[in-house]
Amino acid sequence: MARPKQEPRPGQGQRRRCSFAWVLLLVLWGGRWMWPLLWLPGWVVVLVATWAVLELVALLLAPRRWR
């Protein structure tokens, strides 16, 4: 039987977005020396780092616990 569709928990999207930003930053930062990522300008890495830090600050200061 199929499982009933569950609604996402409050804050799940915010945590997922924060995790995605940090994983993307780590991949870009760690892979800067590899061929496909050599063409990335430094401002792109700084932009992703800024986004990841802002997502973390938003998660720590204003977590979305309620709908």
Biopython code that builds the backbone (N, CA, C, O; Angstrom):
import numpy as np
from Bio.PDB.StructureBuilder import StructureBuilder

atoms = [
    (1, "MET", "N", (0.841, -1.187, 0.000)),
    (1, "MET", "CA", (0.000, 0.000, 0.000)),
    (1, "MET", "C", (0.880, 1.242, 0.000)),
    (1, "MET", "O", (1.998, 1.242, 0.515)),
    (2, "ALA", "N", (0.351, 2.272, -0.580)),
    (2, "ALA", "CA", (1.080, 3.540, -0.644)),
    (2, "ALA", "C", (0.993, 4.264, 0.690)),
    (2, "ALA", "O", (-0.032, 4.249, 1.373)),
    (3, "ARG", "N", (2.094, 4.891, 1.031)),
    (3, "ARG", "CA", (2.108, 5.677, 2.268)),
    (3, "ARG", "C", (1.348, 6.980, 2.052)),
    (3, "ARG", "O", (1.426, 7.570, 0.975)),
    (4, "PRO", "N", (0.618, 7.431, 3.058)),
    (4, "PRO", "CA", (-0.060, 8.726, 2.906)),
    (4, "PRO", "C", (0.986, 9.839, 2.839)),
    (4, "PRO", "O", (2.020, 9.783, 3.504)),
    (5, "LYS", "N", (0.693, 10.848, 2.022)),
    (5, "LYS", "CA", (1.642, 11.952, 1.849)),
    (5, "LYS", "C", (1.706, 12.776, 3.130)),
    (5, "LYS", "O", (0.690, 13.252, 3.637)),
    (6, "GLN", "N", (2.925, 12.930, 3.639)),
    (6, "GLN", "CA", (3.112, 13.698, 4.860)),
    (6, "GLN", "C", (3.498, 15.126, 4.499)),
    (6, "GLN", "O", (4.215, 15.366, 3.528)),
    (7, "GLU", "N", (3.013, 16.059, 5.292)),
    (7, "GLU", "CA", (3.392, 17.447, 5.079)),
    (7, "GLU", "C", (4.782, 17.662, 5.645)),
    (7, "GLU", "O", (5.142, 17.041, 6.646)),
    (8, "PRO", "N", (5.568, 18.526, 5.028)),
    (8, "PRO", "CA", (6.913, 18.783, 5.548)),
    (8, "PRO", "C", (6.846, 19.432, 6.923)),
    (8, "PRO", "O", (5.938, 20.208, 7.221)),
    (9, "ARG", "N", (7.807, 19.101, 7.733)),
    (9, "ARG", "CA", (7.855, 19.670, 9.067)),
    (9, "ARG", "C", (8.228, 21.144, 8.995)),
    (9, "ARG", "O", (8.939, 21.555, 8.078)),
    (10, "PRO", "N", (7.763, 21.939, 9.938)),
    (10, "PRO", "CA", (8.127, 23.359, 9.936)),
    (10, "PRO", "C", (9.640, 23.524, 10.031)),
    (10, "PRO", "O", (10.289, 22.896, 10.867)),
    (11, "GLY", "N", (10.188, 24.361, 9.179)),
    (11, "GLY", "CA", (11.617, 24.616, 9.191)),
    (11, "GLY", "C", (12.434, 23.661, 8.360)),
    (11, "GLY", "O", (13.640, 23.857, 8.208)),
    (12, "GLN", "N", (11.813, 22.630, 7.816)),
    (12, "GLN", "CA", (12.561, 21.640, 7.046)),
    (12, "GLN", "C", (13.148, 22.258, 5.777)),
    (12, "GLN", "O", (14.287, 21.965, 5.414)),
    (13, "GLY", "N", (12.391, 23.096, 5.116)),
    (13, "GLY", "CA", (12.896, 23.739, 3.903)),
    (13, "GLY", "C", (14.053, 24.678, 4.205)),
    (13, "GLY", "O", (15.010, 24.767, 3.436)),
    (14, "GLN", "N", (13.960, 25.379, 5.334)),
    (14, "GLN", "CA", (15.024, 26.288, 5.730)),
    (14, "GLN", "C", (16.311, 25.518, 6.037)),
    (14, "GLN", "O", (17.397, 25.934, 5.633)),
    (15, "ARG", "N", (16.190, 24.405, 6.746)),
    (15, "ARG", "CA", (17.370, 23.588, 7.056)),
    (15, "ARG", "C", (17.955, 22.964, 5.789)),
    (15, "ARG", "O", (19.174, 22.878, 5.643)),
    (16, "ARG", "N", (17.094, 22.532, 4.884)),
    (16, "ARG", "CA", (17.563, 21.934, 3.631)),
    (16, "ARG", "C", (18.300, 22.968, 2.780)),
    (16, "ARG", "O", (19.345, 22.671, 2.201)),
    (17, "ARG", "N", (17.754, 24.178, 2.709)),
    (17, "ARG", "CA", (18.397, 25.245, 1.944)),
    (17, "ARG", "C", (19.745, 25.628, 2.552)),
    (17, "ARG", "O", (20.702, 25.884, 1.821)),
    (18, "CYS", "N", (19.828, 25.670, 3.870)),
    (18, "CYS", "CA", (21.089, 25.976, 4.549)),
    (18, "CYS", "C", (22.108, 24.870, 4.298)),
    (18, "CYS", "O", (23.275, 25.156, 4.029)),
    (19, "SER", "N", (21.691, 23.635, 4.382)),
    (19, "SER", "CA", (22.595, 22.517, 4.127)),
    (19, "SER", "C", (23.087, 22.531, 2.687)),
    (19, "SER", "O", (24.264, 22.278, 2.431)),
    (20, "PHE", "N", (22.196, 22.823, 1.748)),
    (20, "PHE", "CA", (22.582, 22.878, 0.342)),
    (20, "PHE", "C", (23.617, 23.974, 0.101)),
    (20, "PHE", "O", (24.576, 23.778, -0.646)),
    (21, "ALA", "N", (23.416, 25.129, 0.738)),
    (21, "ALA", "CA", (24.362, 26.236, 0.562)),
    (21, "ALA", "C", (25.743, 25.860, 1.077)),
    (21, "ALA", "O", (26.748, 26.174, 0.440)),
    (22, "TRP", "N", (25.804, 25.188, 2.228)),
    (22, "TRP", "CA", (27.101, 24.816, 2.793)),
    (22, "TRP", "C", (27.773, 23.713, 1.989)),
    (22, "TRP", "O", (28.993, 23.732, 1.822)),
    (23, "VAL", "N", (27.014, 22.765, 1.494)),
    (23, "VAL", "CA", (27.597, 21.703, 0.665)),
    (23, "VAL", "C", (28.127, 22.295, -0.638)),
    (23, "VAL", "O", (29.215, 21.934, -1.088)),
    (24, "LEU", "N", (27.367, 23.196, -1.241)),
    (24, "LEU", "CA", (27.818, 23.846, -2.463)),
    (24, "LEU", "C", (29.092, 24.646, -2.214)),
    (24, "LEU", "O", (30.015, 24.619, -3.029)),
    (25, "LEU", "N", (29.145, 25.356, -1.094)),
    (25, "LEU", "CA", (30.346, 26.118, -0.777)),
    (25, "LEU", "C", (31.551, 25.207, -0.595)),
    (25, "LEU", "O", (32.633, 25.508, -1.099)),
    (26, "LEU", "N", (31.380, 24.099, 0.116)),
    (26, "LEU", "CA", (32.496, 23.180, 0.329)),
    (26, "LEU", "C", (32.962, 22.540, -0.976)),
    (26, "LEU", "O", (34.159, 22.334, -1.171)),
    (27, "VAL", "N", (32.038, 22.229, -1.857)),
    (27, "VAL", "CA", (32.411, 21.648, -3.154)),
    (27, "VAL", "C", (33.171, 22.674, -3.993)),
    (27, "VAL", "O", (34.190, 22.352, -4.604)),
    (28, "LEU", "N", (32.670, 23.910, -4.019)),
    (28, "LEU", "CA", (33.357, 24.951, -4.796)),
    (28, "LEU", "C", (34.719, 25.272, -4.202)),
    (28, "LEU", "O", (35.700, 25.414, -4.932)),
    (29, "TRP", "N", (34.784, 25.385, -2.893)),
    (29, "TRP", "CA", (36.052, 25.742, -2.249)),
    (29, "TRP", "C", (37.070, 24.610, -2.372)),
    (29, "TRP", "O", (38.238, 24.859, -2.670)),
    (30, "GLY", "N", (36.646, 23.397, -2.151)),
    (30, "GLY", "CA", (37.557, 22.266, -2.210)),
    (30, "GLY", "C", (37.949, 21.875, -3.618)),
    (30, "GLY", "O", (39.017, 21.299, -3.828)),
    (31, "GLY", "N", (37.097, 22.181, -4.589)),
    (31, "GLY", "CA", (37.377, 21.763, -5.948)),
    (31, "GLY", "C", (37.890, 22.865, -6.848)),
    (31, "GLY", "O", (37.902, 22.716, -8.069)),
    (32, "ARG", "N", (38.322, 23.989, -6.250)),
    (32, "ARG", "CA", (38.789, 25.106, -7.068)),
    (32, "ARG", "C", (39.992, 24.740, -7.930)),
    (32, "ARG", "O", (40.201, 25.350, -8.978)),
    (33, "TRP", "N", (40.769, 23.777, -7.521)),
    (33, "TRP", "CA", (41.969, 23.405, -8.271)),
    (33, "TRP", "C", (41.675, 22.421, -9.397)),
    (33, "TRP", "O", (42.532, 22.200, -10.253)),
    (34, "MET", "N", (40.480, 21.822, -9.417)),
    (34, "MET", "CA", (40.139, 20.860, -10.463)),
    (34, "MET", "C", (39.729, 21.585, -11.751)),
    (34, "MET", "O", (39.247, 22.717, -11.711)),
    (35, "TRP", "N", (39.925, 20.923, -12.876)),
    (35, "TRP", "CA", (39.725, 21.552, -14.166)),
    (35, "TRP", "C", (38.351, 22.202, -14.359)),
    (35, "TRP", "O", (38.302, 23.364, -14.762)),
    (36, "PRO", "N", (37.248, 21.523, -14.097)),
    (36, "PRO", "CA", (35.962, 22.172, -14.411)),
    (36, "PRO", "C", (35.707, 23.435, -13.588)),
    (36, "PRO", "O", (34.975, 24.321, -14.030)),
    (37, "LEU", "N", (36.299, 23.526, -12.404)),
    (37, "LEU", "CA", (36.028, 24.679, -11.546)),
    (37, "LEU", "C", (37.105, 25.754, -11.626)),
    (37, "LEU", "O", (37.008, 26.774, -10.943)),
    (38, "LEU", "N", (38.114, 25.543, -12.437)),
    (38, "LEU", "CA", (39.173, 26.550, -12.566)),
    (38, "LEU", "C", (38.674, 27.834, -13.219)),
    (38, "LEU", "O", (39.230, 28.906, -12.978)),
    (39, "TRP", "N", (37.647, 27.739, -14.029)),
    (39, "TRP", "CA", (37.134, 28.907, -14.734)),
    (39, "TRP", "C", (36.265, 29.792, -13.864)),
    (39, "TRP", "O", (35.938, 30.911, -14.260)),
    (40, "LEU", "N", (35.879, 29.314, -12.677)),
    (40, "LEU", "CA", (35.024, 30.119, -11.801)),
    (40, "LEU", "C", (35.786, 31.321, -11.256)),
    (40, "LEU", "O", (36.877, 31.160, -10.709)),
    (41, "PRO", "N", (35.234, 32.514, -11.396)),
    (41, "PRO", "CA", (35.904, 33.668, -10.798)),
    (41, "PRO", "C", (35.758, 33.642, -9.267)),
    (41, "PRO", "O", (34.856, 33.003, -8.727)),
    (42, "GLY", "N", (36.641, 34.331, -8.604)),
    (42, "GLY", "CA", (36.634, 34.343, -7.141)),
    (42, "GLY", "C", (35.385, 34.951, -6.552)),
    (42, "GLY", "O", (34.973, 34.576, -5.454)),
    (43, "TRP", "N", (34.770, 35.891, -7.265)),
    (43, "TRP", "CA", (33.579, 36.527, -6.709)),
    (43, "TRP", "C", (32.398, 35.561, -6.619)),
    (43, "TRP", "O", (31.497, 35.758, -5.803)),
    (44, "VAL", "N", (32.396, 34.525, -7.447)),
    (44, "VAL", "CA", (31.323, 33.527, -7.362)),
    (44, "VAL", "C", (31.462, 32.730, -6.064)),
    (44, "VAL", "O", (30.471, 32.452, -5.389)),
    (45, "VAL", "N", (32.692, 32.367, -5.723)),
    (45, "VAL", "CA", (32.929, 31.638, -4.477)),
    (45, "VAL", "C", (32.570, 32.521, -3.284)),
    (45, "VAL", "O", (31.973, 32.044, -2.319)),
    (46, "VAL", "N", (32.929, 33.799, -3.342)),
    (46, "VAL", "CA", (32.591, 34.729, -2.263)),
    (46, "VAL", "C", (31.079, 34.907, -2.167)),
    (46, "VAL", "O", (30.536, 34.991, -1.065)),
    (47, "LEU", "N", (30.403, 34.966, -3.291)),
    (47, "LEU", "CA", (28.946, 35.097, -3.293)),
    (47, "LEU", "C", (28.272, 33.880, -2.653)),
    (47, "LEU", "O", (27.341, 34.034, -1.862)),
    (48, "VAL", "N", (28.729, 32.689, -2.986)),
    (48, "VAL", "CA", (28.167, 31.462, -2.394)),
    (48, "VAL", "C", (28.489, 31.410, -0.898)),
    (48, "VAL", "O", (27.654, 30.982, -0.101)),
    (49, "ALA", "N", (29.692, 31.843, -0.514)),
    (49, "ALA", "CA", (30.056, 31.868, 0.909)),
    (49, "ALA", "C", (29.164, 32.843, 1.672)),
    (49, "ALA", "O", (28.728, 32.545, 2.785)),
    (50, "THR", "N", (28.894, 33.991, 1.089)),
    (50, "THR", "CA", (28.001, 34.968, 1.723)),
    (50, "THR", "C", (26.598, 34.404, 1.876)),
    (50, "THR", "O", (25.962, 34.578, 2.916)),
    (51, "TRP", "N", (26.119, 33.730, 0.841)),
    (51, "TRP", "CA", (24.791, 33.123, 0.901)),
    (51, "TRP", "C", (24.734, 32.064, 2.003)),
    (51, "TRP", "O", (23.760, 32.006, 2.754)),
    (52, "ALA", "N", (25.764, 31.231, 2.105)),
    (52, "ALA", "CA", (25.779, 30.175, 3.118)),
    (52, "ALA", "C", (25.796, 30.771, 4.523)),
    (52, "ALA", "O", (25.104, 30.282, 5.415)),
    (53, "VAL", "N", (26.581, 31.818, 4.719)),
    (53, "VAL", "CA", (26.639, 32.450, 6.043)),
    (53, "VAL", "C", (25.304, 33.099, 6.378)),
    (53, "VAL", "O", (24.839, 32.993, 7.513)),
    (54, "LEU", "N", (24.681, 33.769, 5.415)),
    (54, "LEU", "CA", (23.372, 34.381, 5.675)),
    (54, "LEU", "C", (22.306, 33.335, 5.989)),
    (54, "LEU", "O", (21.461, 33.554, 6.857)),
    (55, "GLU", "N", (22.337, 32.205, 5.295)),
    (55, "GLU", "CA", (21.380, 31.131, 5.590)),
    (55, "GLU", "C", (21.597, 30.587, 7.001)),
    (55, "GLU", "O", (20.633, 30.315, 7.717)),
    (56, "LEU", "N", (22.861, 30.428, 7.402)),
    (56, "LEU", "CA", (23.146, 29.937, 8.743)),
    (56, "LEU", "C", (22.699, 30.945, 9.803)),
    (56, "LEU", "O", (22.133, 30.557, 10.824)),
    (57, "VAL", "N", (22.946, 32.220, 9.569)),
    (57, "VAL", "CA", (22.516, 33.256, 10.509)),
    (57, "VAL", "C", (21.001, 33.277, 10.616)),
    (57, "VAL", "O", (20.458, 33.384, 11.716)),
    (58, "ALA", "N", (20.315, 33.175, 9.489)),
    (58, "ALA", "CA", (18.850, 33.147, 9.507)),
    (58, "ALA", "C", (18.335, 31.922, 10.253)),
    (58, "ALA", "O", (17.335, 32.002, 10.966)),
    (59, "LEU", "N", (19.012, 30.797, 10.091)),
    (59, "LEU", "CA", (18.585, 29.577, 10.775)),
    (59, "LEU", "C", (18.797, 29.694, 12.277)),
    (59, "LEU", "O", (17.978, 29.210, 13.059)),
    (60, "LEU", "N", (19.887, 30.331, 12.687)),
    (60, "LEU", "CA", (20.175, 30.463, 14.110)),
    (60, "LEU", "C", (19.343, 31.552, 14.786)),
    (60, "LEU", "O", (18.909, 31.377, 15.925)),
    (61, "LEU", "N", (19.120, 32.657, 14.108)),
    (61, "LEU", "CA", (18.414, 33.780, 14.725)),
    (61, "LEU", "C", (16.895, 33.701, 14.588)),
    (61, "LEU", "O", (16.170, 34.090, 15.503)),
    (62, "ALA", "N", (16.420, 33.210, 13.474)),
    (62, "ALA", "CA", (14.979, 33.183, 13.235)),
    (62, "ALA", "C", (14.567, 31.863, 12.609)),
    (62, "ALA", "O", (14.192, 31.827, 11.437)),
    (63, "PRO", "N", (14.630, 30.771, 13.374)),
    (63, "PRO", "CA", (14.213, 29.488, 12.788)),
    (63, "PRO", "C", (12.706, 29.478, 12.535)),
    (63, "PRO", "O", (11.929, 30.013, 13.326)),
    (64, "ARG", "N", (12.315, 28.879, 11.449)),
    (64, "ARG", "CA", (10.898, 28.785, 11.109)),
    (64, "ARG", "C", (10.326, 27.537, 11.754)),
    (64, "ARG", "O", (10.379, 26.443, 11.193)),
    (65, "ARG", "N", (9.788, 27.723, 12.925)),
    (65, "ARG", "CA", (9.251, 26.590, 13.682)),
    (65, "ARG", "C", (7.750, 26.426, 13.495)),
    (65, "ARG", "O", (7.213, 25.332, 13.673)),
    (66, "TRP", "N", (7.081, 27.500, 13.140)),
    (66, "TRP", "CA", (5.637, 27.461, 13.004)),
    (66, "TRP", "C", (5.262, 27.864, 11.597)),
    (66, "TRP", "O", (6.039, 28.501, 10.885)),
    (67, "ARG", "N", (4.085, 27.490, 11.214)),
    (67, "ARG", "CA", (3.596, 27.837, 9.875)),
    (67, "ARG", "C", (2.924, 29.175, 9.889)),
    (67, "ARG", "O", (2.448, 29.638, 8.853)),
]
sb = StructureBuilder()
sb.init_structure("model")
sb.init_model(0)
sb.init_chain("A")
sb.init_seg("    ")
for serial, (resi, resn, name, xyz) in enumerate(atoms, 1):
    if name == "N":
        sb.init_residue(resn, " ", resi, " ")
    sb.init_atom(name, np.array(xyz, "f"), 0.0, 1.0, " ", f" {name:<3s}", serial, name[0])
structure = sb.get_structure()
